[in-house]
Amino acid sequence: MFDSIYVKTKLPLNEDLKNLNVKWEELEFQTKDLENCLLRYDINDDKIVEHVVEREYVHYTEEEKRDKNRKPWDLFKDVKITNEYDKDIYHHGKINFYTGVDYTEVESFWVEFNAYFIYGKLDKIELFKCEKTKSRNVYQKEWEEKRKLEAKKLWNRMKKILRYIGWRWFWNKMSRYSYKMSNIFSKIQIFIIKNLL
């Protein structure tokens, strides 16, 4: 799990990042240094605030729970937002936040920042890491090619055939065959023991 951070103050960008056509104040960063509950935080010029959303959950009645058309994962009939507000967070220490930013079709930047807070007040933000990596499109294509190569391997083709025939049928036959072979070897063992004694 992680939390989301939006930075509403100026970030210390290097020359590569300044040349990107990115609205940094609208970009969603992730962090694992806070609650890790999918919460949203905003870093302003002098502090960090949590964007709190209060909800009211409307439960199903007993009759509606028995309805066959209701999906089992639908836990609530409706969710209503009752209140939204920003709450000041008095964090003391460092928060590392990061994201990937597309640069070209084949390259992207992995960017990490460290924000330092002293009893809830923002002290400074530093650029921690900025490195060029393969873009998501390249990773996706590599993964698809690897999956296609794996699918062509003999064992994976056999699994498809066995899945088509049915694993239960296959393992039942193997179990019966193994049982018969075990009985044959037991009889051979008994025969050898009787004739040697």
C-alpha positions in Angstrom: 0.0 0.0 0.0 1.0 3.6 -0.4 -0.3 7.2 -0.1 -0.6 9.8 -2.8 1.1 13.2 -2.6 0.5 16.3 -4.7 3.1 19.0 -4.4 1.7 22.6 -4.7 5.1 24.3 -4.1 8.1 24.7 -6.4 10.2 21.5 -6.8 14.0 21.6 -7.2 14.3 20.3 -10.8 17.5 19.6 -12.7 17.9 20.7 -16.3 16.5 17.5 -17.8 13.3 17.8 -15.7 12.8 21.5 -16.4 12.7 20.7 -20.2 9.8 18.2 -19.7 6.4 19.4 -20.6 4.9 18.5 -17.2 2.6 20.3 -14.8 4.3 19.2 -11.6 1.6 20.6 -9.3 -0.9 18.2 -11.0 1.3 15.2 -10.9 0.5 12.4 -8.4 3.5 11.1 -6.4 3.5 8.0 -4.2 5.0 7.5 -0.8 5.4 4.7 1.7 6.6 7.0 4.5 3.1 8.0 5.9 0.0 5.9 6.7 0.1 3.6 3.6 -3.7 3.6 3.5 -4.3 5.2 0.0 -4.7 8.6 1.6 -4.2 11.9 -0.3 -1.7 14.5 1.0 -0.8 17.9 -0.3 2.5 19.6 0.3 2.0 23.4 0.3 4.6 26.2 0.7 5.0 25.6 4.5 3.2 22.4 5.6 1.7 19.1 4.7 -2.1 18.5 4.8 -4.2 15.4 4.5 -7.3 15.6 2.3 -9.9 13.9 4.4 -13.1 12.5 2.8 -15.8 11.3 5.2 -18.3 8.8 3.7 -21.6 7.3 4.8 -22.1 3.7 3.8 -25.7 2.5 3.0 -26.1 -1.2 3.7 -28.3 -3.7 2.0 -31.5 -4.8 3.7 -31.8 -8.6 4.5 -34.2 -9.0 1.5 -31.7 -7.2 -0.8 -28.9 -9.4 0.4 -30.8 -12.5 -0.8 -31.3 -11.1 -4.3 -29.7 -13.4 -6.8 -28.7 -10.4 -9.1 -26.5 -8.8 -6.4 -22.8 -9.5 -6.8 -21.1 -10.9 -3.7 -18.4 -8.2 -3.8 -21.0 -5.5 -3.6 -20.7 -4.9 0.2 -22.7 -1.6 0.3 -25.7 -0.4 -1.5 -24.4 3.1 -1.8 -21.5 5.3 -0.6 -22.2 9.0 -0.1 -19.6 11.6 0.6 -20.7 13.6 3.6 -17.8 15.9 4.2 -14.4 16.9 2.7 -11.7 19.0 4.4 -8.0 19.5 4.7 -6.3 18.5 8.0 -2.9 19.7 9.0 -0.3 16.9 9.7 2.4 17.6 12.2 5.0 15.3 10.6 8.6 15.5 11.9 11.2 14.0 9.7 11.8 13.0 6.1 9.2 11.9 3.5 10.4 10.3 0.3 8.0 10.5 -2.7 8.4 9.3 -6.2 6.8 8.9 -9.7 7.6 8.0 -13.3 7.4 10.7 -15.9 7.2 9.9 -19.6 9.9 11.5 -21.7 9.6 9.8 -25.1 7.9 6.7 -26.5 10.9 4.6 -25.3 12.3 6.5 -22.3 10.9 7.9 -19.1 12.3 9.4 -16.0 12.2 7.9 -12.5 12.1 10.8 -10.1 12.4 10.8 -6.3 12.3 13.7 -3.9 12.9 14.0 -0.2 10.8 16.5 1.8 12.0 17.5 5.3 9.6 18.6 8.0 10.3 20.1 11.4 7.2 19.6 13.6 4.8 20.0 10.7 6.6 22.8 8.9 8.2 22.2 5.6 12.0 22.9 5.8 13.2 21.9 2.3 12.6 19.6 -0.6 15.6 17.9 -2.3 15.8 16.0 -5.6 17.0 12.6 -4.4 17.1 10.6 -7.7 16.5 11.3 -11.3 17.4 8.5 -13.8 16.3 7.6 -17.3 14.6 4.3 -17.6 12.7 2.3 -20.2 9.1 3.6 -20.7 6.1 1.6 -19.7 5.4 0.8 -23.4 8.8 -0.8 -23.7 8.3 -2.8 -20.5 4.9 -3.9 -21.8 6.3 -5.0 -25.2 9.1 -6.9 -23.5 6.7 -8.7 -21.2 4.4 -9.6 -24.1 7.4 -11.0 -26.1 8.6 -13.0 -23.1 5.0 -14.4 -22.5 4.8 -15.4 -26.2 8.2 -17.2 -25.9 7.0 -19.0 -22.7 3.8 -20.1 -24.4 5.8 -21.7 -27.2 7.7 -24.0 -24.9 6.8 -27.7 -24.9 5.7 -27.8 -21.3 3.4 -24.9 -21.6 1.8 -26.3 -24.8 1.4 -29.6 -22.9 -0.4 -27.7 -20.1 -2.8 -26.3 -22.7 -3.5 -29.8 -24.0 -3.9 -31.2 -20.5 -6.1 -28.3 -19.6 -8.3 -29.0 -22.6 -8.5 -32.7 -21.8 -8.8 -32.0 -18.1 -6.3 -32.2 -15.3 -8.6 -34.4 -13.2 -8.8 -37.0 -15.9 -5.0 -36.9 -16.4 -4.2 -37.2 -12.7 -6.8 -40.0 -12.2 -5.2 -42.0 -15.0 -1.7 -41.3 -13.6 -2.8 -42.3 -10.1 -4.3 -45.6 -11.3 -1.3 -46.4 -13.4 1.0 -45.7 -10.5 -1.1 -47.9 -8.2 -1.0 -50.8 -10.7 2.8 -50.4 -11.1 3.2 -50.4 -7.3 1.2 -53.6 -7.0 3.3 -55.3 -9.8 6.6 -54.3 -8.1 5.2 -55.5 -4.7 4.4 -58.9 -6.2 7.9 -59.1 -7.8 9.4 -58.2 -4.4 7.4 -60.9 -2.6 8.3 -63.5 -5.3 12.1 -62.6 -5.0 11.9 -62.9 -1.2 10.1 -66.2 -1.2 12.5 -67.8 -3.8 15.6 -66.6 -2.1 14.7 -67.9 1.4 
